[in-house]
Amino acid sequence: MAAAAAASAANSPIFSTNDNTSPQSSISPQPNMPLSTKPQSLLHKHPLYAPTHQKLSLQFKEKILCLEIMGVDAGKALALNPSLHTASLQSIHSIIHFLQSKGILHKDMARIFGMCPKILTSNIKSDLNPVFNFLSQELRVPEQGFRRVINKCPRLLVSSVKDQLKPALFYLRRLGFTSLEALAYQDSILLVSNVEKTLIPKLEYLVSLGFSREEAVGMVLRCPRLFTFSVENNFKPKYEYFVGEMEGKLEELKDFPQYFTFSLEKRIKPRHEEVVRSGAKVSLPLLLKSIDEEFKELIRHGGG
């Protein structure tokens, strides 16, 4: 039984080590190709072949082995995506073939599936293919750019084009995010953020601090990462420290919204306390952006 599982799993395209294979060749099965010695060795040494695991079904054992040898934590993947329990090995192979045909390399799979195991039970026609069509048609991403975009944000592959990606893109473009290239390659996390529950509340919080809506929009356009921060765990404690301890003004935050991207405990507090002790006058950007040596030099010269 174990030998059969090993033979089946080792012949799986999951174990292909050639990342430079063309999309066409990755789709065509090649049963006569010699097996790599590395996967065989990993299979035979895998703990699932120990006697204590003999009660596992052959199919389930093969599935776990394929995930583990690919670099995916099978236990975590099964916990996050219970549908994997009943997914066939053939369906998992089909998804891997499809992603390879889109330029995703074998070495990318562990991270992608590890972050989003739901991909492994997605429907290629109704779930995955529309995402790549969206990247191509809406964001103008060329085929050779698919891998970069997906590696940047694997969650794109588990996001509904109709209910999530298109509404987010529409909202962001209305705000003033005009660069499709930036949204695809740098800020793609914003596309998988819910408009009603995530994006709008962040903007409303900035307005609640005293900024006009126009000013708040300008801040997120200059620093898109503001849309990714928690109001309770990031914005509030940093804002309270800024106005309470630093006695800062809203104008400073409007001009330097990147303030919220720095660690409160590791960067903002220590540097502010050093400035207070020295009596130096340092602008907010220089306070946080300068490297340690530059900051020490600023303190020695009374600020800047």
C-alpha positions as CSV (number, residue, x, y, z in Angstrom):
1,M,0.0,0.0,0.0
2,A,2.8,2.4,0.9
3,A,4.7,1.5,-2.2
4,A,1.6,2.2,-4.3
5,A,1.2,5.6,-2.7
6,A,4.8,6.4,-3.3
7,A,4.6,5.5,-6.9
8,S,1.5,7.5,-7.5
9,A,2.7,10.5,-5.6
10,A,6.2,10.5,-7.1
11,N,4.7,10.5,-10.6
12,S,2.6,13.5,-9.8
13,P,3.4,16.8,-11.6
14,I,3.7,18.3,-8.1
15,F,7.2,16.9,-7.9
16,S,8.4,18.4,-11.2
17,T,11.6,20.3,-10.4
18,N,12.0,22.1,-13.7
19,D,10.6,25.6,-13.2
20,N,11.6,26.7,-16.7
21,T,9.1,24.4,-18.4
22,S,6.8,26.1,-20.8
23,P,3.1,26.3,-20.0
24,Q,2.3,23.8,-22.8
25,S,4.8,21.2,-21.6
26,S,3.5,21.5,-18.0
27,I,0.0,20.5,-19.1
28,S,1.0,17.5,-21.1
29,P,1.6,14.4,-19.0
30,Q,4.9,12.6,-19.6
31,P,4.5,9.1,-17.9
32,N,7.7,7.8,-19.4
33,M,9.9,10.4,-17.8
34,P,12.4,9.0,-15.2
35,L,11.5,9.7,-11.6
36,S,13.6,12.1,-9.6
37,T,15.6,10.4,-6.9
38,K,14.9,13.3,-4.5
39,P,11.1,12.9,-4.4
40,Q,11.5,9.1,-4.0
41,S,13.8,9.6,-1.0
42,L,11.5,12.1,0.6
43,L,8.5,9.8,0.1
44,H,10.2,6.8,1.6
45,K,11.4,8.8,4.6
46,H,8.1,10.5,5.2
47,P,6.6,9.8,8.7
48,L,3.2,8.9,7.2
49,Y,4.8,5.6,6.1
50,A,5.4,4.6,9.7
51,P,3.3,1.7,11.0
52,T,1.3,4.1,13.2
53,H,-0.3,5.6,10.1
54,Q,-1.4,2.4,8.4
55,K,-5.0,3.1,9.0
56,L,-5.0,6.1,6.7
57,S,-6.6,5.4,3.3
58,L,-4.4,5.2,0.3
59,Q,-6.0,8.2,-1.3
60,F,-5.8,10.4,1.8
61,K,-2.2,9.4,2.3
62,E,-1.2,10.2,-1.2
63,K,-2.9,13.6,-0.9
64,I,-1.1,14.5,2.3
65,L,2.2,13.3,0.9
66,C,1.8,15.4,-2.2
67,L,1.1,18.5,-0.1
68,E,4.0,18.0,2.3
69,I,6.6,17.2,-0.3
70,M,5.5,20.3,-2.2
71,G,6.3,22.2,0.9
72,V,2.7,22.8,2.2
73,D,1.9,22.2,5.8
74,A,-0.9,19.6,5.2
75,G,-2.3,19.8,8.7
76,K,-2.6,23.6,8.5
77,A,-4.1,23.4,5.0
78,L,-6.7,20.8,6.1
79,A,-7.6,22.9,9.1
80,L,-8.0,26.1,7.1
81,N,-9.8,24.4,4.2
82,P,-11.8,21.3,5.4
83,S,-12.9,20.7,1.8
84,L,-9.4,19.3,1.2
85,H,-10.5,16.2,3.1
86,T,-12.7,15.2,0.2
87,A,-10.9,16.7,-2.7
88,S,-9.4,14.2,-5.2
89,L,-5.7,14.2,-5.9
90,Q,-6.6,14.5,-9.6
91,S,-8.4,17.8,-8.9
92,I,-5.4,19.1,-7.0
93,H,-3.1,18.1,-9.9
94,S,-5.4,20.0,-12.3
95,I,-5.2,23.2,-10.3
96,I,-1.4,22.9,-10.2
97,H,-1.3,22.3,-14.0
98,F,-3.5,25.3,-14.6
99,L,-1.4,27.7,-12.4
100,Q,1.8,26.4,-14.2
101,S,0.1,27.2,-17.5
102,K,-0.3,30.8,-16.2
103,G,3.4,31.1,-15.5
104,I,3.4,30.2,-11.8
105,L,6.5,28.2,-10.9
106,H,6.7,25.0,-8.9
107,K,8.8,26.8,-6.3
108,D,6.1,29.4,-5.8
109,M,3.4,26.8,-4.9
110,A,4.3,26.2,-1.3
111,R,4.0,29.8,-0.3
112,I,0.8,30.4,-2.4
113,F,-1.0,27.3,-1.1
114,G,0.3,27.8,2.4
115,M,-1.2,31.3,2.5
116,C,-4.4,30.3,0.7
117,P,-5.1,26.6,0.9
118,K,-8.6,27.3,-0.4
119,I,-7.0,27.6,-3.9
120,L,-6.5,23.8,-3.8
121,T,-10.2,23.2,-4.0
122,S,-11.2,26.1,-6.3
123,N,-13.0,25.6,-9.5
124,I,-10.7,26.4,-12.4
125,K,-13.5,27.6,-14.7
126,S,-15.6,29.6,-12.3
127,D,-13.0,30.7,-9.7
128,L,-9.5,30.8,-11.0
129,N,-9.8,31.6,-14.7
130,P,-11.9,34.8,-14.1
131,V,-9.2,36.1,-11.8
132,F,-6.6,35.9,-14.6
133,N,-9.0,37.4,-17.0
134,F,-9.5,40.3,-14.6
135,L,-5.7,40.8,-14.3
136,S,-5.4,40.8,-18.1
137,Q,-8.5,42.8,-19.0
138,E,-9.0,45.2,-16.1
139,L,-5.5,45.8,-14.8
140,R,-3.7,45.3,-18.2
141,V,-1.3,42.7,-16.7
142,P,0.5,40.8,-19.5
143,E,0.8,37.1,-19.2
144,Q,4.4,37.3,-18.2
145,G,3.4,39.5,-15.3
146,F,0.9,37.0,-13.8
147,R,3.5,35.3,-11.6
148,R,4.7,38.6,-10.1
149,V,1.2,39.7,-9.2
150,I,0.0,36.4,-7.7
151,N,3.2,36.0,-5.7
152,K,2.6,39.6,-4.3
153,C,-0.9,38.8,-3.3
154,P,-2.0,35.1,-3.5
155,R,-5.4,36.1,-2.0
156,L,-6.4,37.4,-5.4
157,L,-6.9,33.7,-6.4
158,V,-9.6,33.2,-3.7
159,S,-11.4,36.5,-4.4
160,S,-14.6,36.8,-6.4
161,V,-14.1,39.0,-9.4
162,K,-17.8,40.1,-9.4
163,D,-18.2,40.6,-5.6
164,Q,-14.7,41.7,-4.6
165,L,-12.2,42.6,-7.2
166,K,-14.3,44.7,-9.5
167,P,-16.0,46.7,-6.8
168,A,-12.7,47.4,-5.1
169,L,-11.1,48.5,-8.3
170,F,-14.0,50.7,-9.1
171,Y,-13.9,52.3,-5.6
172,L,-10.1,52.8,-5.7
173,R,-10.2,54.4,-9.1
174,R,-13.0,56.8,-8.0
175,L,-10.8,57.9,-5.1
176,G,-7.9,58.7,-7.5
177,F,-5.8,55.5,-7.8
178,T,-5.1,56.1,-11.5
179,S,-2.1,53.8,-12.0
180,L,-3.2,50.3,-12.9
181,E,0.4,49.1,-12.7
182,A,0.7,50.3,-9.1
183,L,-2.5,48.5,-8.2
184,A,-1.4,45.3,-9.8
185,Y,2.2,45.1,-8.7
186,Q,2.5,47.2,-5.5
187,D,-0.9,47.7,-3.9
188,S,-2.8,44.6,-4.9
189,I,-3.7,43.9,-1.3
190,L,-6.2,46.8,-1.6
191,L,-8.0,44.9,-4.3
192,V,-8.8,42.0,-1.9
193,S,-9.9,44.5,0.8
194,N,-13.7,44.8,1.3
195,V,-14.9,48.2,0.3
196,E,-17.7,48.5,2.9
197,K,-16.0,46.8,5.8
198,T,-12.4,47.9,5.3
199,L,-11.7,50.7,2.9
200,I,-14.5,53.1,3.7
201,P,-14.1,52.8,7.5
202,K,-10.4,53.6,7.3
203,L,-11.2,56.7,5.3
204,E,-14.0,57.7,7.7
205,Y,-11.7,57.3,10.7
206,L,-9.2,59.8,9.2
207,V,-12.0,62.2,8.6
208,S,-13.1,61.8,12.2
209,L,-9.7,63.0,13.3
210,G,-10.4,66.4,11.8
211,F,-9.2,66.0,8.2
212,S,-11.5,67.0,5.4
213,R,-12.5,64.1,3.1
214,E,-10.3,65.6,0.4
215,E,-7.3,65.7,2.8
216,A,-8.0,62.1,3.9
217,V,-8.2,60.9,0.3
218,G,-4.9,62.7,-0.4
219,M,-3.3,60.9,2.5
220,V,-4.3,57.4,1.3
221,L,-3.2,58.2,-2.2
222,R,0.2,59.3,-1.0
223,C,0.4,56.3,1.4
224,P,-1.9,53.4,0.2
225,R,-0.7,51.3,3.2
226,L,-3.0,53.4,5.4
227,F,-5.8,51.2,4.0
228,T,-4.2,48.1,5.4
229,F,-3.9,49.2,9.1
230,S,-6.2,48.4,11.9
231,V,-8.0,51.4,13.4
232,E,-7.8,49.9,17.0
233,N,-4.3,48.5,16.9
234,N,-2.6,51.0,14.7
235,F,-4.3,54.3,14.0
236,K,-5.7,55.0,17.5
237,P,-2.6,54.3,19.7
238,K,-0.3,56.2,17.2
239,Y,-2.6,59.1,16.9
240,E,-3.1,59.4,20.7
241,Y,0.6,59.3,21.2
242,F,1.1,61.9,18.4
243,V,-1.3,64.5,19.9
244,G,-0.7,63.6,23.6
245,E,3.0,63.1,24.0
246,M,4.4,64.6,20.8
247,E,1.9,67.5,20.8
248,G,1.8,67.2,17.1
249,K,-0.6,69.0,14.7
250,L,-2.9,67.5,12.1
251,E,-1.1,69.5,9.4
252,E,2.0,67.4,10.1
253,L,0.1,64.1,9.6
254,K,-1.5,65.4,6.4
255,D,2.0,66.2,5.0
256,F,3.5,63.0,6.3
257,P,0.9,60.2,6.5
258,Q,3.7,57.7,6.5
259,Y,3.9,58.4,10.2
260,F,1.4,55.6,10.7
261,T,3.6,53.0,9.0
262,F,6.3,53.2,11.7
263,S,6.3,51.1,14.8
264,L,5.1,52.9,17.8
265,E,7.2,51.0,20.3
266,K,10.4,50.4,18.2
267,R,10.6,53.7,16.3
268,I,8.2,56.5,17.2
269,K,8.5,56.4,21.0
270,P,12.3,55.9,21.3
271,R,13.1,58.6,18.8
272,H,10.7,61.1,20.3
273,E,12.0,60.5,23.8
274,E,15.6,61.0,22.5
275,V,14.6,64.3,20.9
276,V,13.0,65.5,24.1
277,R,16.1,64.6,26.2
278,S,18.4,66.4,23.7
279,G,16.2,69.4,23.3
280,A,16.7,69.2,19.5
281,K,14.0,70.2,17.0
282,V,13.4,67.6,14.4
283,S,10.7,67.5,11.7
284,L,8.4,64.4,11.7
285,P,9.8,63.0,8.5
286,L,13.4,63.3,9.6
287,L,12.5,61.9,13.0
288,L,11.3,58.7,11.6
289,K,12.8,58.2,8.1
290,S,16.5,58.9,8.9
291,I,18.7,55.9,9.6
292,D,20.3,55.6,13.0
293,E,23.5,57.3,12.1
294,E,21.7,60.2,10.5
295,F,19.4,60.5,13.4
296,K,22.3,60.7,15.9
297,E,23.9,63.3,13.7
298,L,20.7,65.4,13.8
299,I,20.6,65.2,17.5
300,R,24.3,66.3,17.8
301,H,23.6,69.3,15.7
302,G,20.4,70.3,17.4
303,G,17.9,68.9,14.8
304,G,16.9,69.7,11.3
